[in-house]
């Protein structure tokens, strides 16, 4: 009695499960061609996702390395800023150490510097310091900063 009322709707029609309906309909199975097409589509989607994932990973790694380069150049700028004006020269700048993480990523990374002596309005040196490396067999332009080093015993010029 309980089964009869349990399998019926409110309007009195009998509820048939999906499984029993499929078995009664004499549904055929999947063919080999359908299975092969499903595998081909699944593998195409998997390869596409893997390619996008690899590109994103490489982009994040490049961004992280560029952040490290900026930190290295900024640190060099702070170091050079503490030197006396007469100590600022190209050989001393080129001898600055480069972090191991950057030399591990790019074996040919090196300092690029340019020093211009200025005497007007103050006795100072304009210094460009940057890092340059080769990526994908292409020499990239140096990434760096330009700043001025002023002798501490020179008075400020008045306008």
N, C-alpha and C positions, 0 to 999 in steps of 0.2 A: 504494500500500500504506500509506503513511504517513497519507494523508488518511482512509482507511477506519478506521484505529485511533484517529486523533485525534478523530473525530466520534462516537465511541461511548463509552458509559459502561462501568463495570466489569461490569455485568450483561449487556452486549451490546446494549442498546437504543440507537438512534441519537439524538444530541442535535440538536435543531432550534432555531435561533436565534429570538429573539422577533420579529425583523423578518420572517423568512421565514414564521413562523406567522401574523403579522398580515396579510401579503399573501395568504396562502392562505385566510384566514377571510373574505375579501371584506368587510372592515370599511368602513362608510360614513364620510364626513367629517362635520365639525361643521356644524350648520345656522346660518343667520343669527341666529335667535332665541337659540341657545346662546351665540354670540359676543357678542351685545348684552347678555345677562345677565351674562356674565363681565366685560365692560367696566363695567357698572353696579355690580357688586359691588366691583370693583377701585377704581373712583372713589369709592365710599362709604367704603371703608377708607382711601383716601388723604386724603379730606377730614377724616375723624375723626382721623387721625394729625396732620394739619396744625393742627387746632383745639387738640388737646392740646399740641402743640409751642408754639403761640402763647401759650396760657395759662401754660405753664411758664416761657416766656421772660419774660412780663410779671411773673410772681410773683418770679422771680430779680431782675429789674430793681427792683421795689418793695423787695425785701429789701435790695438794695445801697444804694438811696437812703435807707432807714431807718438803715442802718449809718452812712452819711455824715451824717445828721442827728444821730445820737448822738455821733459824733466832733466835729461842730461845736459841739453843746451842751456837751460835756465840755471842749473847748478854751476856750469862752467862760467856763466855770466856773473854769478855771485862770487865765484872764486877770483875771477879776473878783477872784479870791482874792488877787492881787498888789496890788490897789489899796488905798489908805488908806481907812479907814472913812468919812471925810467925802466921799470921791470917789465912793462908790457911790450912784448915783441912776438913775432910770428913763431920762432923756434920754441919758445916757452909755452905758447898756446897749443902748438902741435904735439907737445909732449904730455898734455893733460891725459889722464887715463880715461878709457871708455869702458862702461860697465860690461861685465861678462855676458849678460843676457843679450845685449846688442851685438857684441862681437860673435856670439854663437849663432845669431840669426843671420847676420850678414858678415862674411869673413873680410870683405874689403872696405868696411866702414872706416872713415878717417875724418879728422878735423879739417875744416876749411876756414881760413881766417884772412882778414884784410884789415890793415891798420893804416889810417891816414892821420898824419900830424897836422893839427890845426893850431893857429896862433891867434886868431881873431874870433870872437871877442875875448876868449880865454885861452890860456896855454893848456891844451888838452889833446887827447887822441880819440878819433872816432874808430871804433872797433866793430867789425863784423865777425861773429863766430858762429859756425854751423857744422852740421854733420852731413856727409855725403856718402852714398853707397850705391851699389848696383842691384837692381831687382829685375828679374826676368830678362837678364842679359841686356839691360838698358840702364845707362848711367843717369840717375835722377839728379835734378838740381839740388844744391845744398839747402837744408832746412835749418834756418838759424835766426839770430837776433842781431840788431845793430844797436850799439849803445856808446856812450861817451865816458871816458875816464879822465877826470880832472885832477890836477895836482892839488893836494890838500892845503898847500901854503899860498895858493893864488887867491886873491880877493875877488869877490863877485864884481862883475862889470856892471856899472850903473848906466841905465838907458839915457 
